[in-house]
């Protein structure tokens, strides 16, 4: 199942055209100013994807998908190396994070097809799946590094929603 999300993401990136116009550094900083508390995550996202052929909405969705795939990799690792209730929670999260990554990839396809409402809806579906995983993990002590990964996905989701809504 996790493999499927990665394949969807790859296919979305390879098969679909781009939307919008690229901007210079000052214009993406102007866009990031509109994200409020997520400004630094936004800047980080655009700096990582400077040479990408996507517009701002597409880049923000790519960052969301990339961060979800990082969490998915961690969740898979944890699910293999844990036992008991924590392993059950991680197995649940494998499914939820995979579904979230697939929804984020679908949102990029909708964005490229200029279907703004569908784009936002798919991002929200992905966020809901991801949030289910986070709630399932709440009773457990997890590493600070993993918490940062979870926070990054949450931040990139919000950035995507804000930028796509502009």
N, C-alpha and C positions, 0 to 999 in steps of 0.2 A: 504494500500500500504506500509506504514512504517513497519507494522508487517511482511510483506513478506521479506523485506531486512534482518530483524533480524533472521527470520527462515532460510533463505538461509545461512547466516553467521554461525548459529548454526549447520546446516546440514553439511556444508563444514568442520567445525572443527571436527565433530563426525565421519563422514563417510569415510574420505579420509586418506590415509597413509601419512607418512612424507618422505621428500627428504633430502639428504645431511647428514652432520655430525655435531654433536654438538661440540662446542669449549669451551675453558675456557675463563675466563674474559679477559686475555690479547689478545686472538685472536679476540674477538668481538670488543675490543678497536681498534685493527688494522683495522678491517673492517670499523668501525665508522670514523677512520681517513680519509678514502677515501670519506666521505660524505661532507667534507669541512665545510661550514657554518652551516651545520645541525648536527654537531658532538654531541652537548649536547642533542638534541632531540633523536639522535640515541642511545646514552648511556642510556638515560632514558627508551627508548623502550626495549633494551636488558635486562636491570636490572629488569624491570617489568615482563618480560617473561623468566627469567632464567631457570625455571623448566619446560619449554615447550619442547615438543618432536620435535619441528620443527627446521629446519636449519635457517641460517641467512635470506635468502630470504623470507621464510615462516613467520618468526617472524616479519620482517619489514612490510609485507603485513597485518599480524594480527594487528599490531599497527595502520596502516592506517585505517583498518576496524573499530577497536575499537574507534578511534577518530572520525570517521564519524558517528558512532552510538551515541556518546555523543552529537555531533552537531544535529543529527536528533531528539534526545530527547528534546533539547533546542528549536529547530524550532517548534516541535509539541506544546510545552508549549506556545511559543510566538503566534502561530497561533490561539490557543484557547483563549488567553487573550488579543487580540488586535482587532482593528477595522480599517476600511477604507483601504487606500492604503498599509499601513504596513501589515495588515492582508492578503491582496492580495499577497504581496511579500512573506510573510511567507508560504502561501498555495502553491505558486509556488516552494518555497524552500523545502517544505515537499516532493514533487514529485522528485525534482532534487537530494536531498540528499539521498533519498531512492534508487533512481536509482544508484547513486554513490556507496552506500554501497553494493548493489547487484553486481555491476561490480568489486568491490574490492574482494568480496567473490568468484566471478567467477575467478578472477586472481589467487587466492590461489589454486583453483582446477587445473587450468592450470599449475601452478608452480609445484604442486605435480605430475602432469602427465609429467613433464619435457618438457613442451612446452613454452620455454622462450619467443619467439616472441609474442605468444598469451597472455602470462602473462603481458608483457609490454603494449600490445594493450589494454587489459582490464583495467589496471591501468590508462592508458591515457583516456579511455572512462569515467571512474569514475571521474578523474580529470576534464574533460570537463563539466560533469554534475554539479560537485561541483562548478566550476568556474562560471557557469551560475547563480547559486544561489548567489554567492558573488557579482557579478555584479548587480543583481537585488536589493541587499541590500545597494549598495553604496550610494544612495541618503539619507538614513536614519541615524539618530544618534542611534547607538547601544552601548550596554554596553562594557566596557573594557574586562570583563570576556568572553563575547561572541566573541569578536574580537580575544582573545587568543585561544579560541576553534577553530575558523576558521583558524588561523595561524598554529595551531598544525596539522590540517588535511593537509594543504598545505605542511608543512614541512615533514610529514610522507610520503606523496605521492612522494616527491622528493627523500627521503631516499630509498623508495621501488624501484623506478626506477633505482637509482644508484646501489643499492646492487644486484638487479636482473640482471642488465646489466654486472656485473663483470664476 
